[in-house]
C-alpha cells in the first residue's frame, strides 16, 4: 500500500473516530434527557405553587375510577406557629369560590375535607365536632407531611349550605392535564374544632395551586 493510500486510510479512521465520539456523546445526553422526562408529553407541565407560609412538593395526580382524580403531594407550613386539626381538600378550581367554601359549615362542604393523622392518612370526612377525629394532626412550623389520594371535587361551591347536598368529584381522563387548588382547614387550639363563632372555629385557607398530568 502506497504512502498516499495509508494517509487516506488514517484520515478516514480519524474522521470516523471523531464523529463516532460526538455521536456517542449526543446519544448519552438524549438518553439522560429522556430519563428525566423532558420528552414525555411536552406541554403537560407539573407545578405546585404554594401560598406564602406553605410548601407543596412531589405532586402527583391519579385516576381513581370513573375518571375521578386524586391528589398526592408533600405539604408543609412555615407560619411560625402550630396549627391543629389539620384537614385538606382538593378542588378543580383555584378561585376563591372553590371548595371547601369557608362561608358555610354544611355537611356537603365539610365532606370535601379530609382530616389527617400524623401519618398523613385520612381519618374522617366531615366537621370533626360532629363526627370526631382519631388522632388529629397538629402541624408545627417547618414540618412537612406526605398526603396521598386526596379526592378532588368539581368547582361547584356549596353556597346555599343545604345539609346533605351531594358534591361531585372532579373528573379527568388519564394522560390529560388537570389544574386546581389545595385548601387547608385548621384550628388554633388542639381542642375539637367547632363551627365559626364558637370556641375553636375552623379556618379555611387556599394553600397552593397546582397543575399536573393524570396518570
N, C-alpha and C positions, 0 to 999 in steps of 0.2 A: 504493500500500500504506500503510495507516494506521500510526501510531506503535506501536499495540499489536501489530500483526502483525509489525513489524520487531523488536520486543523479543522476541517469541516465537521468531522465526527465529534471532535472535542467541543466545538462551538454548539453543535446540536444538543450534546449532552448537558452542557451548561445551561442552555436555554430551557430544556425540559426540567432540570433541577430547580432553576429559579422560579419558573411558573408553577411547578409542582408544589413547592413550599407555599407559594402565595395561595394556590387553590386550597391546600390543606388548612391554612390559617383561616381563610374565609369560611370553610366548612365548619370548623370548630366554633367560630363566632356565631354562625347561623344556628348551630345546634344549641349553643348556650342561650340565645335569644328565644328559641322555640321552647326550651325547657322552662323559662320563667314566664311564658305565656304571652310574649309580645305579639305572636301571630295568631293567637286564639281569639276568635270572634272580635276583631277590631271594631271599635265604636261602642262596645258594651263595657264601659269603664266601671270600675269598682271604687267607691268612695264612701266614707262616713265622716261627715263634718260635724264635730261636736260643738255645742254651745259653750260659751265661756264658763269655766268651772267644772267641765266634764271632759271625759275622754271616751273615744269609741274606736276600737281597732278589731282586726281579724273578723271582718264582717262576711257573712255568707247567707245566701238565700236558698231554700229548698222547697220543692213541690211536695206537698203532704197528702195528695189525693184530691181528685176533682179540681186540679189546678189551684188549690189553695196554697198560700205562700206562708212559710215560717222563716223567722229571722234568728240567726245565731251571731253573737258578737261578744267582745270583751268590753265591759263598761267600767268606768271609774269616775270618781268625783274628787275635785280638788278645791272645795269651797272653804276649807279651813276649819270645818266643824263636822260633827257626825249627824247623819240623817238616819231615821228609824222607819221600820215598817215599809221597807222599800218594795214598790211594785213597778212593773214595767208594762208598757203597751206599745204596739206597733200599728201604725196607720198608713194607709195608701196615700196620704197627703201630708205635706209638711206645713200646711197653713194653720193658723191659729184656731180654725174651726174643726180641726181634726179630732180624732179620738185619742184618749178619753176627753170628753168635754168637761172642763173644770166647773161649769156653771150648774151642773146637776149631779146628784148622787143616786140616780135611778139604778135599779138592778141591771138594766141593759148596758148602761155606760160602764158601770163598775165591773161587769163581767168581761170587758175587754182587757182588764188589768190582771196581771199575774203577779201575785206576791211571791217573794223569793226567800229561800233559806240561805244559809252560809255556803251551801254547795251550788247555788245558782239554779236549783231545780224549782219548778212550780210547786206551790203548796196548795193554794186555794185561789179560785177566781171569786171576785165579789168583794164588797166592802168588809173589811176584817171585823168591824164592830158587829156585823150581822152573822157572818159565817165562821169567824175565828181563823187564826193563822197559827200553825205549829212552827215554833222556832223562827219568828220573823227576822229578816235580815236587817242588821244595823251596819251601815257602810261608813267607815271612818274616812277622813280626808286623806287622799293619797292611795287609798286601797282600790283594788280592781276585783271584778268578779266575771267569770265566764257564764254567759246566759245562752241557753240553747233552745231551739224550736219554739220561739215565741210567735204565736199565730198573729198574722197581720189582718186588720179589718179594713173594710172599704171606707170611703171618705164621708159617709153619711153621718152627721152628728146627731146624737140623741137629744135634740133641742127641746122636746116637749116634756121630757122627764117621765114618760109613760113607763110604769113598772112592768117589767116582763117583755118589753118591746124587743123583738129579735133584731140583732145586728148581723150583717152579712160579712163573712170572711172575704178578704181580697183574693182575687184570682189572677194568675199569670202563667202561661204555658212555659214548660221547660225550654231554656235557651233564649228567652226574651229578657229584656231589661226591665227592672222594676224599681221605682223610686218611692220614698215615703219618709215618714218621721218617726222618731222614737220618743216616747213620753215616759216620764217617771212620776209616780206618786210617792209621797213620803210624809212623815210627820217629824216634829221637832222634839218629841218626847218618846221614850220607849214604851209607854202605856198603850193599850189598844187604841187604834185610830177611830175617830168619830167623824160625823158629818161637819161641814163648815159651820162655825159659830159655837161649837161645843168645846169641851175641854182640851182635846188633842186633835184638831182638824187635819184633814188630808189636804196636802198641797199638790198641785199638778204643774209640771213644767216640761216644755219640749227640750230634750237634752241633745238631740242630734237629728240631722237629715242624712239620708243615705241613697245610694244608687248601686245596684249590683245585678248580676245575671242570675236567673233562677236555674238551679241545677237539680 
